[in-house]
Amino acid sequence: MPDALNAGQTIATPTTLKPAVQMLVRSHCEDEVRRRVKVCDGAVVFLAEDALARLTPRRALERS
């Protein structure tokens, strides 16, 4: 989602219809993470580079 306002609106619809659903929101910079945490109430917001950094070694070890 290109901006935090749209992200908040997009998150609001499914969480209103089904409160038990957990949304994951990926961001590309730390400032964007902070903005999205404010508008994406209840969503898990993570930095894409951090997630990739954790996943890459794990996948490499699984394949060896």
N, CA, C and O atoms as a Tripos MOL2 file, in Angstrom:
@<TRIPOS>MOLECULE
protein
  256   255    64     0     0
PROTEIN
NO_CHARGES

@<TRIPOS>ATOM
      1 N           0.8490   -1.1680    0.0000 N.3       1 MET1
      2 CA          0.0000    0.0000    0.0000 C.3       1 MET1
      3 C           0.8960    1.2330    0.0000 C.2       1 MET1
      4 O           1.8210    1.3140    0.8080 O.2       1 MET1
      5 N           0.6490    2.1750   -0.8680 N.am      2 PRO2
      6 CA          1.5680    3.2790   -1.0280 C.3       2 PRO2
      7 C           1.5940    4.2910    0.1100 C.2       2 PRO2
      8 O           2.6040    4.9770    0.2740 O.2       2 PRO2
      9 N           0.5620    4.4140    0.8830 N.am      3 ASP3
     10 CA          0.6110    5.3880    1.9760 C.3       3 ASP3
     11 C          -0.1320    4.8690    3.1980 C.2       3 ASP3
     12 O          -0.9750    3.9760    3.1130 O.2       3 ASP3
     13 N           0.2100    5.4580    4.3320 N.am      4 ALA4
     14 CA         -0.3310    4.9820    5.6070 C.3       4 ALA4
     15 C          -1.8380    5.1690    5.7070 C.2       4 ALA4
     16 O          -2.5130    4.3450    6.3240 O.2       4 ALA4
     17 N          -2.3850    6.2280    5.1180 N.am      5 LEU5
     18 CA         -3.8350    6.4440    5.1880 C.3       5 LEU5
     19 C          -4.5780    5.3120    4.4900 C.2       5 LEU5
     20 O          -5.5300    4.7640    5.0450 O.2       5 LEU5
     21 N          -4.1590    4.9600    3.2960 N.am      6 ASN6
     22 CA         -4.8020    3.8500    2.5900 C.3       6 ASN6
     23 C          -4.6220    2.5420    3.3430 C.2       6 ASN6
     24 O          -5.5310    1.7130    3.3710 O.2       6 ASN6
     25 N          -3.4740    2.3530    3.9450 N.am      7 ALA7
     26 CA         -3.2370    1.1300    4.7100 C.3       7 ALA7
     27 C          -4.2300    1.0350    5.8640 C.2       7 ALA7
     28 O          -4.7990   -0.0300    6.1080 O.2       7 ALA7
     29 N          -4.4390    2.1300    6.5680 N.am      8 GLY8
     30 CA         -5.3790    2.1250    7.6840 C.3       8 GLY8
     31 C          -6.7940    1.8080    7.2450 C.2       8 GLY8
     32 O          -7.5000    1.0530    7.9140 O.2       8 GLY8
     33 N          -7.2130    2.3790    6.1280 N.am      9 GLN9
     34 CA         -8.5550    2.1210    5.6150 C.3       9 GLN9
     35 C          -8.6900    0.6740    5.1500 C.2       9 GLN9
     36 O          -9.7300    0.0480    5.3550 O.2       9 GLN9
     37 N          -7.6470    0.1480    4.5290 N.am     10 THR10
     38 CA         -7.6720   -1.2250    4.0430 C.3      10 THR10
     39 C          -7.7030   -2.2140    5.2050 C.2      10 THR10
     40 O          -8.3570   -3.2520    5.1060 O.2      10 THR10
     41 N          -7.0250   -1.9210    6.2750 N.am     11 ILE11
     42 CA         -6.9990   -2.7780    7.4650 C.3      11 ILE11
     43 C          -8.3430   -2.7200    8.1930 C.2      11 ILE11
     44 O          -8.7920   -3.7290    8.7360 O.2      11 ILE11
     45 N          -8.9790   -1.5700    8.2110 N.am     12 ALA12
     46 CA        -10.2130   -1.3890    8.9840 C.3      12 ALA12
     47 C         -11.3420   -2.2950    8.5120 C.2      12 ALA12
     48 O         -12.0900   -2.8090    9.3440 O.2      12 ALA12
     49 N         -11.4910   -2.5070    7.2230 N.am     13 THR13
     50 CA        -12.6190   -3.2750    6.7080 C.3      13 THR13
     51 C         -12.6190   -4.7300    7.1820 C.2      13 THR13
     52 O         -13.6020   -5.1550    7.7880 O.2      13 THR13
     53 N         -11.5600   -5.5150    6.9350 N.am     14 PRO14
     54 CA        -11.6240   -6.9150    7.3750 C.3      14 PRO14
     55 C         -11.6380   -7.0640    8.8990 C.2      14 PRO14
     56 O         -12.2750   -7.9780    9.4220 O.2      14 PRO14
     57 N         -10.9460   -6.1820    9.6090 N.am     15 THR15
     58 CA        -10.9430   -6.3040   11.0670 C.3      15 THR15
     59 C         -12.2780   -5.9100   11.6660 C.2      15 THR15
     60 O         -12.6280   -6.3830   12.7470 O.2      15 THR15
     61 N         -13.0310   -5.0550   10.9900 N.am     16 THR16
     62 CA        -14.3800   -4.7130   11.4480 C.3      16 THR16
     63 C         -15.3190   -5.8880   11.2070 C.2      16 THR16
     64 O         -16.1410   -6.2200   12.0600 O.2      16 THR16
     65 N         -15.1910   -6.5160   10.0400 N.am     17 LEU17
     66 CA        -16.0650   -7.6420    9.7080 C.3      17 LEU17
     67 C         -15.7340   -8.9000   10.5090 C.2      17 LEU17
     68 O         -16.6260   -9.6690   10.8670 O.2      17 LEU17
     69 N         -14.4570   -9.1020   10.7850 N.am     18 LYS18
     70 CA        -14.0310  -10.2950   11.5220 C.3      18 LYS18
     71 C         -12.9060   -9.8830   12.4750 C.2      18 LYS18
     72 O         -11.7330   -9.9420   12.1080 O.2      18 LYS18
     73 N         -13.2560   -9.4700   13.6870 N.am     19 PRO19
     74 CA        -12.2690   -8.9430   14.6270 C.3      19 PRO19
     75 C         -11.1280   -9.9120   14.9670 C.2      19 PRO19
     76 O         -10.0520   -9.4710   15.3690 O.2      19 PRO19
     77 N         -11.3450  -11.2090   14.8140 N.am     20 ALA20
     78 CA        -10.2990  -12.1670   15.1730 C.3      20 ALA20
     79 C          -9.1860  -12.2500   14.1310 C.2      20 ALA20
     80 O          -8.1330  -12.8300   14.3980 O.2      20 ALA20
     81 N          -9.4050  -11.6770   12.9500 N.am     21 VAL21
     82 CA         -8.3880  -11.7530   11.9070 C.3      21 VAL21
     83 C          -7.1860  -10.8890   12.2970 C.2      21 VAL21
     84 O          -7.3480   -9.7810   12.8090 O.2      21 VAL21
     85 N          -5.9890  -11.4050   12.0500 N.am     22 GLN22
     86 CA         -4.7840  -10.6420   12.3440 C.3      22 GLN22
     87 C          -4.1530  -10.2070   11.0230 C.2      22 GLN22
     88 O          -3.8970  -11.0290   10.1430 O.2      22 GLN22
     89 N          -3.9110   -8.9330   10.9010 N.am     23 MET23
     90 CA         -3.3410   -8.3790    9.6820 C.3      23 MET23
     91 C          -1.8400   -8.1970    9.8510 C.2      23 MET23
     92 O          -1.3710   -7.7800   10.9100 O.2      23 MET23
     93 N          -1.0910   -8.5120    8.7990 N.am     24 LEU24
     94 CA          0.3420   -8.2640    8.7520 C.3      24 LEU24
     95 C           0.5900   -7.1970    7.7010 C.2      24 LEU24
     96 O           0.1070   -7.3020    6.5730 O.2      24 LEU24
     97 N           1.3380   -6.1780    8.0710 N.am     25 VAL25
     98 CA          1.6060   -5.0610    7.1720 C.3      25 VAL25
     99 C           3.1110   -4.9040    7.0250 C.2      25 VAL25
    100 O           3.8230   -4.7190    8.0120 O.2      25 VAL25
    101 N           3.5920   -4.9800    5.7910 N.am     26 ARG26
    102 CA          5.0150   -4.8410    5.5160 C.3      26 ARG26
    103 C           5.3130   -3.4040    5.1240 C.2      26 ARG26
    104 O           4.5730   -2.7940    4.3520 O.2      26 ARG26
    105 N           6.4040   -2.8660    5.6630 N.am     27 SER27
    106 CA          6.8450   -1.5180    5.3230 C.3      27 SER27
    107 C           8.2940   -1.5670    4.8740 C.2      27 SER27
    108 O           9.0080   -2.5370    5.1290 O.2      27 SER27
    109 N           8.7170   -0.5080    4.2030 N.am     28 HIS28
    110 CA         10.0620   -0.4890    3.6420 C.3      28 HIS28
    111 C          11.0400    0.4130    4.3800 C.2      28 HIS28
    112 O          12.2370    0.3760    4.0920 O.2      28 HIS28
    113 N          10.5710    1.2180    5.3170 N.am     29 CYS29
    114 CA         11.4900    2.0610    6.0910 C.3      29 CYS29
    115 C          10.9210    2.2430    7.5010 C.2      29 CYS29
    116 O           9.7230    2.0730    7.7310 O.2      29 CYS29
    117 N          11.7980    2.5900    8.4280 N.am     30 GLU30
    118 CA         11.3990    2.6960    9.8330 C.3      30 GLU30
    119 C          10.3680    3.7990   10.0620 C.2      30 GLU30
    120 O           9.4600    3.6330   10.8770 O.2      30 GLU30
    121 N          10.4950    4.9220    9.3560 N.am     31 ASP31
    122 CA          9.5050    6.0020    9.5000 C.3      31 ASP31
    123 C           8.1230    5.5260    9.0820 C.2      31 ASP31
    124 O           7.1260    5.8450    9.7310 O.2      31 ASP31
    125 N           8.0670    4.7680    8.0060 N.am     32 GLU32
    126 CA          6.7910    4.2440    7.5180 C.3      32 GLU32
    127 C           6.2000    3.2480    8.5250 C.2      32 GLU32
    128 O           4.9870    3.2160    8.7300 O.2      32 GLU32
    129 N           7.0560    2.4420    9.1470 N.am     33 VAL33
    130 CA          6.5810    1.5000   10.1750 C.3      33 VAL33
    131 C           5.8970    2.2740   11.2950 C.2      33 VAL33
    132 O           4.7990    1.9140   11.7190 O.2      33 VAL33
    133 N           6.5410    3.3350   11.7740 N.am     34 ARG34
    134 CA          5.9540    4.1310   12.8590 C.3      34 ARG34
    135 C           4.6090    4.7430   12.4440 C.2      34 ARG34
    136 O           3.6640    4.7460   13.2320 O.2      34 ARG34
    137 N           4.5200    5.2610   11.2170 N.am     35 ARG35
    138 CA          3.2550    5.8440   10.7530 C.3      35 ARG35
    139 C           2.1720    4.7770   10.6420 C.2      35 ARG35
    140 O           1.0290    5.0070   11.0390 O.2      35 ARG35
    141 N           2.5200    3.6250   10.1090 N.am     36 ARG36
    142 CA          1.5150    2.5750    9.9110 C.3      36 ARG36
    143 C           1.0390    1.9740   11.2270 C.2      36 ARG36
    144 O          -0.1230    1.5830   11.3380 O.2      36 ARG36
    145 N           1.9030    1.8950   12.2140 N.am     37 VAL37
    146 CA          1.4780    1.3900   13.5250 C.3      37 VAL37
    147 C           0.3780    2.2900   14.0780 C.2      37 VAL37
    148 O          -0.5480    1.8080   14.7310 O.2      37 VAL37
    149 N           0.4730    3.5780   13.8220 N.am     38 LYS38
    150 CA         -0.5340    4.5210   14.3210 C.3      38 LYS38
    151 C          -1.8730    4.3530   13.6210 C.2      38 LYS38
    152 O          -2.9170    4.4560   14.2660 O.2      38 LYS38
    153 N          -1.8690    4.0970   12.3120 N.am     39 VAL39
    154 CA         -3.1320    4.0590   11.5680 C.3      39 VAL39
    155 C          -3.6760    2.6530   11.3540 C.2      39 VAL39
    156 O          -4.8530    2.4930   11.0320 O.2      39 VAL39
    157 N          -2.8550    1.6510   11.5230 N.am     40 CYS40
    158 CA         -3.2860    0.2570   11.3140 C.3      40 CYS40
    159 C          -3.5120   -0.3930   12.6630 C.2      40 CYS40
    160 O          -2.7630   -1.2830   13.0670 O.2      40 CYS40
    161 N          -4.5280    0.0440   13.3470 N.am     41 ASP41
    162 CA         -4.8150   -0.4020   14.7010 C.3      41 ASP41
    163 C          -4.9330   -1.9180   14.7720 C.2      41 ASP41
    164 O          -5.7460   -2.5190   14.0680 O.2      41 ASP41
    165 N          -4.1240   -2.5290   15.6180 N.am     42 GLY42
    166 CA         -4.1980   -3.9650   15.8330 C.3      42 GLY42
    167 C          -3.4090   -4.8020   14.8470 C.2      42 GLY42
    168 O          -3.3010   -6.0150   15.0240 O.2      42 GLY42
    169 N          -2.8540   -4.1890   13.8130 N.am     43 ALA43
    170 CA         -2.0860   -4.9430   12.8240 C.3      43 ALA43
    171 C          -0.6480   -5.1120   13.2990 C.2      43 ALA43
    172 O          -0.1280   -4.2920   14.0540 O.2      43 ALA43
    173 N          -0.0230   -6.1790   12.8470 N.am     44 VAL44
    174 CA          1.4020   -6.3840   13.0890 C.3      44 VAL44
    175 C           2.1250   -5.7250   11.9170 C.2      44 VAL44
    176 O           1.9570   -6.1290   10.7660 O.2      44 VAL44
    177 N           2.9230   -4.7170   12.2160 N.am     45 VAL45
    178 CA          3.6570   -3.9910   11.1790 C.3      45 VAL45
    179 C           5.1280   -4.3580   11.3040 C.2      45 VAL45
    180 O           5.7060   -4.2770   12.3880 O.2      45 VAL45
    181 N           5.7310   -4.7620   10.1870 N.am     46 PHE46
    182 CA          7.1330   -5.1480   10.2460 C.3      46 PHE46
    183 C           7.9110   -4.5250    9.0980 C.2      46 PHE46
    184 O           7.3630   -4.1970    8.0460 O.2      46 PHE46
    185 N           9.2050   -4.3730    9.3400 N.am     47 LEU47
    186 CA         10.1180   -3.8200    8.3510 C.3      47 LEU47
    187 C          10.5580   -4.9420    7.4270 C.2      47 LEU47
    188 O          11.0810   -5.9580    7.8850 O.2      47 LEU47
    189 N          10.3510   -4.7640    6.1370 N.am     48 ALA48
    190 CA         10.6210   -5.8140    5.1500 C.3      48 ALA48
    191 C          12.0640   -6.2900    5.2110 C.2      48 ALA48
    192 O          12.3170   -7.4920    5.1410 O.2      48 ALA48
    193 N          13.0080   -5.3790    5.3380 N.am     49 GLU49
    194 CA         14.4180   -5.7690    5.3460 C.3      49 GLU49
    195 C          14.7600   -6.6100    6.5720 C.2      49 GLU49
    196 O          15.5600   -7.5410    6.4790 O.2      49 GLU49
    197 N          14.1620   -6.2910    7.7190 N.am     50 ASP50
    198 CA         14.4070   -7.0930    8.9270 C.3      50 ASP50
    199 C          13.8740   -8.5120    8.7560 C.2      50 ASP50
    200 O          14.5360   -9.4830    9.1250 O.2      50 ASP50
    201 N          12.6840   -8.6220    8.1970 N.am     51 ALA51
    202 CA         12.0910   -9.9410    7.9870 C.3      51 ALA51
    203 C          12.9300  -10.7570    7.0180 C.2      51 ALA51
    204 O          13.1500  -11.9480    7.2410 O.2      51 ALA51
    205 N          13.3970  -10.1400    5.9560 N.am     52 LEU52
    206 CA         14.2310  -10.8280    4.9810 C.3      52 LEU52
    207 C          15.5540  -11.2500    5.6060 C.2      52 LEU52
    208 O          16.0460  -12.3440    5.3310 O.2      52 LEU52
    209 N          16.1310  -10.3980    6.4400 N.am     53 ALA53
    210 CA         17.3980  -10.7250    7.0950 C.3      53 ALA53
    211 C          17.2600  -11.9250    8.0330 C.2      53 ALA53
    212 O          18.1970  -12.7120    8.1720 O.2      53 ALA53
    213 N          16.1080  -12.0690    8.6720 N.am     54 ARG54
    214 CA         15.8970  -13.2190    9.5580 C.3      54 ARG54
    215 C          15.5740  -14.4820    8.7690 C.2      54 ARG54
    216 O          15.9920  -15.5760    9.1500 O.2      54 ARG54
    217 N          14.8430  -14.3390    7.6860 N.am     55 LEU55
    218 CA         14.3990  -15.4910    6.9180 C.3      55 LEU55
    219 C          15.5090  -16.1150    6.0740 C.2      55 LEU55
    220 O          15.5730  -17.3380    5.9530 O.2      55 LEU55
    221 N          16.3780  -15.3020    5.4920 N.am     56 THR56
    222 CA         17.3900  -15.7930    4.5590 C.3      56 THR56
    223 C          18.3090  -16.8490    5.1770 C.2      56 THR56
    224 O          18.4610  -17.9200    4.5900 O.2      56 THR56
    225 N          18.9240  -16.5980    6.3280 N.am     57 PRO57
    226 CA         19.7960  -17.6420    6.8990 C.3      57 PRO57
    227 C          19.0330  -18.9010    7.2840 C.2      57 PRO57
    228 O          19.5480  -20.0090    7.1330 O.2      57 PRO57
    229 N          17.8120  -18.7430    7.7770 N.am     58 ARG58
    230 CA         17.0180  -19.8950    8.1650 C.3      58 ARG58
    231 C          16.7390  -20.7780    6.9540 C.2      58 ARG58
    232 O          16.8750  -21.9990    7.0250 O.2      58 ARG58
    233 N          16.3500  -20.1600    5.8470 N.am     59 ARG59
    234 CA         16.0710  -20.9380    4.6240 C.3      59 ARG59
    235 C          17.3320  -21.6030    4.1030 C.2      59 ARG59
    236 O          17.2760  -22.7290    3.6100 O.2      59 ARG59
    237 N          18.4640  -20.9280    4.2020 N.am     60 ALA60
    238 CA         19.7280  -21.5090    3.7270 C.3      60 ALA60
    239 C          20.0910  -22.7310    4.5620 C.2      60 ALA60
    240 O          20.5560  -23.7370    4.0250 O.2      60 ALA60
    241 N          19.8820  -22.6480    5.8650 N.am     61 LEU61
    242 CA         20.1850  -23.7860    6.7370 C.3      61 LEU61
    243 C          19.2390  -24.9620    6.4860 C.2      61 LEU61
    244 O          19.6470  -26.1220    6.5490 O.2      61 LEU61
    245 N          17.9730  -24.6510    6.2000 N.am     62 GLU62
    246 CA         17.0030  -25.7170    5.9170 C.3      62 GLU62
    247 C          17.3620  -26.4740    4.6560 C.2      62 GLU62
    248 O          17.0920  -27.6710    4.5600 O.2      62 GLU62
    249 N          17.9600  -25.8080    3.6950 N.am     63 ARG63
    250 CA         18.2840  -26.4320    2.4130 C.3      63 ARG63
    251 C          19.5850  -27.2220    2.4430 C.2      63 ARG63
    252 O          19.8320  -28.0320    1.5490 O.2      63 ARG63
    253 N          20.4160  -27.0020    3.4480 N.am     64 SER64
    254 CA         21.7150  -27.7080    3.4680 C.3      64 SER64
    255 C          21.6300  -29.0490    4.1630 C.2      64 SER64
    256 O          22.6310  -29.7590    4.2610 O.2      64 SER64
@<TRIPOS>BOND
     1     1     2 1
     2     2     3 1
     3     3     4 2
     4     3     5 am
     5     5     6 1
     6     6     7 1
     7     7     8 2
     8     7     9 am
     9     9    10 1
    10    10    11 1
    11    11    12 2
    12    11    13 am
    13    13    14 1
    14    14    15 1
    15    15    16 2
    16    15    17 am
    17    17    18 1
    18    18    19 1
    19    19    20 2
    20    19    21 am
    21    21    22 1
    22    22    23 1
    23    23    24 2
    24    23    25 am
    25    25    26 1
    26    26    27 1
    27    27    28 2
    28    27    29 am
    29    29    30 1
    30    30    31 1
    31    31    32 2
    32    31    33 am
    33    33    34 1
    34    34    35 1
    35    35    36 2
    36    35    37 am
    37    37    38 1
    38    38    39 1
    39    39    40 2
    40    39    41 am
    41    41    42 1
    42    42    43 1
    43    43    44 2
    44    43    45 am
    45    45    46 1
    46    46    47 1
    47    47    48 2
    48    47    49 am
    49    49    50 1
    50    50    51 1
    51    51    52 2
    52    51    53 am
    53    53    54 1
    54    54    55 1
    55    55    56 2
    56    55    57 am
    57    57    58 1
    58    58    59 1
    59    59    60 2
    60    59    61 am
    61    61    62 1
    62    62    63 1
    63    63    64 2
    64    63    65 am
    65    65    66 1
    66    66    67 1
    67    67    68 2
    68    67    69 am
    69    69    70 1
    70    70    71 1
    71    71    72 2
    72    71    73 am
    73    73    74 1
    74    74    75 1
    75    75    76 2
    76    75    77 am
    77    77    78 1
    78    78    79 1
    79    79    80 2
    80    79    81 am
    81    81    82 1
    82    82    83 1
    83    83    84 2
    84    83    85 am
    85    85    86 1
    86    86    87 1
    87    87    88 2
    88    87    89 am
    89    89    90 1
    90    90    91 1
    91    91    92 2
    92    91    93 am
    93    93    94 1
    94    94    95 1
    95    95    96 2
    96    95    97 am
    97    97    98 1
    98    98    99 1
    99    99   100 2
   100    99   101 am
   101   101   102 1
   102   102   103 1
   103   103   104 2
   104   103   105 am
   105   105   106 1
   106   106   107 1
   107   107   108 2
   108   107   109 am
   109   109   110 1
   110   110   111 1
   111   111   112 2
   112   111   113 am
   113   113   114 1
   114   114   115 1
   115   115   116 2
   116   115   117 am
   117   117   118 1
   118   118   119 1
   119   119   120 2
   120   119   121 am
   121   121   122 1
   122   122   123 1
   123   123   124 2
   124   123   125 am
   125   125   126 1
   126   126   127 1
   127   127   128 2
   128   127   129 am
   129   129   130 1
   130   130   131 1
   131   131   132 2
   132   131   133 am
   133   133   134 1
   134   134   135 1
   135   135   136 2
   136   135   137 am
   137   137   138 1
   138   138   139 1
   139   139   140 2
   140   139   141 am
   141   141   142 1
   142   142   143 1
   143   143   144 2
   144   143   145 am
   145   145   146 1
   146   146   147 1
   147   147   148 2
   148   147   149 am
   149   149   150 1
   150   150   151 1
   151   151   152 2
   152   151   153 am
   153   153   154 1
   154   154   155 1
   155   155   156 2
   156   155   157 am
   157   157   158 1
   158   158   159 1
   159   159   160 2
   160   159   161 am
   161   161   162 1
   162   162   163 1
   163   163   164 2
   164   163   165 am
   165   165   166 1
   166   166   167 1
   167   167   168 2
   168   167   169 am
   169   169   170 1
   170   170   171 1
   171   171   172 2
   172   171   173 am
   173   173   174 1
   174   174   175 1
   175   175   176 2
   176   175   177 am
   177   177   178 1
   178   178   179 1
   179   179   180 2
   180   179   181 am
   181   181   182 1
   182   182   183 1
   183   183   184 2
   184   183   185 am
   185   185   186 1
   186   186   187 1
   187   187   188 2
   188   187   189 am
   189   189   190 1
   190   190   191 1
   191   191   192 2
   192   191   193 am
   193   193   194 1
   194   194   195 1
   195   195   196 2
   196   195   197 am
   197   197   198 1
   198   198   199 1
   199   199   200 2
   200   199   201 am
   201   201   202 1
   202   202   203 1
   203   203   204 2
   204   203   205 am
   205   205   206 1
   206   206   207 1
   207   207   208 2
   208   207   209 am
   209   209   210 1
   210   210   211 1
   211   211   212 2
   212   211   213 am
   213   213   214 1
   214   214   215 1
   215   215   216 2
   216   215   217 am
   217   217   218 1
   218   218   219 1
   219   219   220 2
   220   219   221 am
   221   221   222 1
   222   222   223 1
   223   223   224 2
   224   223   225 am
   225   225   226 1
   226   226   227 1
   227   227   228 2
   228   227   229 am
   229   229   230 1
   230   230   231 1
   231   231   232 2
   232   231   233 am
   233   233   234 1
   234   234   235 1
   235   235   236 2
   236   235   237 am
   237   237   238 1
   238   238   239 1
   239   239   240 2
   240   239   241 am
   241   241   242 1
   242   242   243 1
   243   243   244 2
   244   243   245 am
   245   245   246 1
   246   246   247 1
   247   247   248 2
   248   247   249 am
   249   249   250 1
   250   250   251 1
   251   251   252 2
   252   251   253 am
   253   253   254 1
   254   254   255 1
   255   255   256 2
@<TRIPOS>SUBSTRUCTURE
     1 MET1         2 RESIDUE 1 A MET
     2 PRO2         6 RESIDUE 1 A PRO
     3 ASP3        10 RESIDUE 1 A ASP
     4 ALA4        14 RESIDUE 1 A ALA
     5 LEU5        18 RESIDUE 1 A LEU
     6 ASN6        22 RESIDUE 1 A ASN
     7 ALA7        26 RESIDUE 1 A ALA
     8 GLY8        30 RESIDUE 1 A GLY
     9 GLN9        34 RESIDUE 1 A GLN
    10 THR10       38 RESIDUE 1 A THR
    11 ILE11       42 RESIDUE 1 A ILE
    12 ALA12       46 RESIDUE 1 A ALA
    13 THR13       50 RESIDUE 1 A THR
    14 PRO14       54 RESIDUE 1 A PRO
    15 THR15       58 RESIDUE 1 A THR
    16 THR16       62 RESIDUE 1 A THR
    17 LEU17       66 RESIDUE 1 A LEU
    18 LYS18       70 RESIDUE 1 A LYS
    19 PRO19       74 RESIDUE 1 A PRO
    20 ALA20       78 RESIDUE 1 A ALA
    21 VAL21       82 RESIDUE 1 A VAL
    22 GLN22       86 RESIDUE 1 A GLN
    23 MET23       90 RESIDUE 1 A MET
    24 LEU24       94 RESIDUE 1 A LEU
    25 VAL25       98 RESIDUE 1 A VAL
    26 ARG26      102 RESIDUE 1 A ARG
    27 SER27      106 RESIDUE 1 A SER
    28 HIS28      110 RESIDUE 1 A HIS
    29 CYS29      114 RESIDUE 1 A CYS
    30 GLU30      118 RESIDUE 1 A GLU
    31 ASP31      122 RESIDUE 1 A ASP
    32 GLU32      126 RESIDUE 1 A GLU
    33 VAL33      130 RESIDUE 1 A VAL
    34 ARG34      134 RESIDUE 1 A ARG
    35 ARG35      138 RESIDUE 1 A ARG
    36 ARG36      142 RESIDUE 1 A ARG
    37 VAL37      146 RESIDUE 1 A VAL
    38 LYS38      150 RESIDUE 1 A LYS
    39 VAL39      154 RESIDUE 1 A VAL
    40 CYS40      158 RESIDUE 1 A CYS
    41 ASP41      162 RESIDUE 1 A ASP
    42 GLY42      166 RESIDUE 1 A GLY
    43 ALA43      170 RESIDUE 1 A ALA
    44 VAL44      174 RESIDUE 1 A VAL
    45 VAL45      178 RESIDUE 1 A VAL
    46 PHE46      182 RESIDUE 1 A PHE
    47 LEU47      186 RESIDUE 1 A LEU
    48 ALA48      190 RESIDUE 1 A ALA
    49 GLU49      194 RESIDUE 1 A GLU
    50 ASP50      198 RESIDUE 1 A ASP
    51 ALA51      202 RESIDUE 1 A ALA
    52 LEU52      206 RESIDUE 1 A LEU
    53 ALA53      210 RESIDUE 1 A ALA
    54 ARG54      214 RESIDUE 1 A ARG
    55 LEU55      218 RESIDUE 1 A LEU
    56 THR56      222 RESIDUE 1 A THR
    57 PRO57      226 RESIDUE 1 A PRO
    58 ARG58      230 RESIDUE 1 A ARG
    59 ARG59      234 RESIDUE 1 A ARG
    60 ALA60      238 RESIDUE 1 A ALA
    61 LEU61      242 RESIDUE 1 A LEU
    62 GLU62      246 RESIDUE 1 A GLU
    63 ARG63      250 RESIDUE 1 A ARG
    64 SER64      254 RESIDUE 1 A SER
